[in-house]
Amino acid sequence: MKLAFNGATTMRADLATDVKVAATAGFEYLEIWAAKLRAFLENNSVSDLKTLFAEHNIKPLSINSIEHITFRDAEAYASIRKQCQELSEVAAQIDCPYIVVVPGRLPQGGADRFKVIEESVKVLDDLCDIAGSFGVSLAFEFLGQTDCSVQTLDLAHEIVRTTGRKNLKLVIDSFHFYAGGSTVEMIEALDPNLLAVFHINDAEDRPQSELADSHRLFPGLGILPLRAMISSFTRIGYDGATSVEIFRPEYWEMDALEVARKSHAATQHVLASTASA
């Protein structure tokens, strides 16, 4: 698999630092954290960003992310459409293939599976029109938290297939996969061409109901079923990007290059040990 580094893993570093440390650590790709992108563009041009990637011989994989895209009121959704336009325009100029989009929380009073699919398909179809006008694809990432409208891989997969857009794929995050109760059988039901990115991370040994993003760890240091997941990816023929995404404040306090190097080494070790098992 191709290795990528997600800017959330070094949240307090700026985008220029992320590009440099990811390249130095040996990653092929960087997932750009959207807030860092906006901060970079306050004093630099999109052309400067493209040059920065070229100088460090690393490629952008995605821009992360547009949050809570579904079950929003008119004003909030107008902002989401504006973000999609803004980020798609940048992505096209720097040859970044994906923008990650995240489903919204369940509405007050709840929503059944049919309503979640209906709402998600409607919104994704609209946003795919915007991104597609720039030649950019969206990558839909389900979240395992109990208040998210799309908590499992099988539901996210059904939404993407129902939408039927060529510029729409999936993101699987190992933390959310585990927290939401997804299974390897759900991976093995996938068309590998529908998977854009595998977000790899590990987590502390806590009950699923207690897990929070701050409990994430470097791959191989926790209890997530990473080797079973990777074996399933291999069986379906997925050979795309594996990207390290860790929201751990303790890591944010560390030197960014140290975090990138540890992320790369830990991911390589998990991938290699799975292949040799």
CORDA-V912307 format. One line per field, one symbol per residue. ss: DSSP state (~ for helix, > for strand, _ for the rest). phi: phi as a letter, one per 20 degrees, with the letter a starting at -180 (. if undefined). burial: + if it has 24 or more other ideal C-beta (glycine too) atoms within 12 Angstrom, else -. A space follows every 50 residues. Layout:
ss: ???
phi: ???
burial: ???
This chain:
ss: _>>>>>~~~~____~~~~~~~~~~~___>>>>>~~~~~~~~____~~~~~ ~~~~~___>>>>>>>>_______~~~~~~~~~~~~~~~~~~~~____>>> >>__>_______~~~~~~~~~~~~~~~~~~~~____>>>>>______>__ __~~~~~~~~~~~____>>>>>>~~~~~~____~~~~~___~~~>>>>>> _>>____~~~__~~~>>________~~~~~~~~~~~____>>>>____~~ ~~___~~~~~~~~~~~~~~~~~~~~~_
phi: .eeccdfffcgeeefffggffffffofecceefgffffffffccefffff fffffdlcdfdbddbdeledldffffffffffffffffffgffdlefcde ccfefffgnnbfgffffgfffgfffffffffffdmdddcedfceffeefc dcfffffffffffmefdccddddfffgffenfcfffffeefgfedebded acbfecggfefcgfefcggndcdfefffffffgffenfceeddeccecgg ffeefffffffffffffgfffffffef
burial: +++++++++++++++++++++++-+++++++++++++--++----+--++ -++--+-+++++++++++++++-------++-++++++++++++-+++++ ++++++----+----++-+++-++++++-+++-+-++++++++++--+++ +++++++++++-+-+-++++++++++++++-+-+-+++-+-+-+++++++ ++++---+--+-+-++++++++++++++++-+++-+-+-+++++++++-- +----++-++++++-++++++--+---
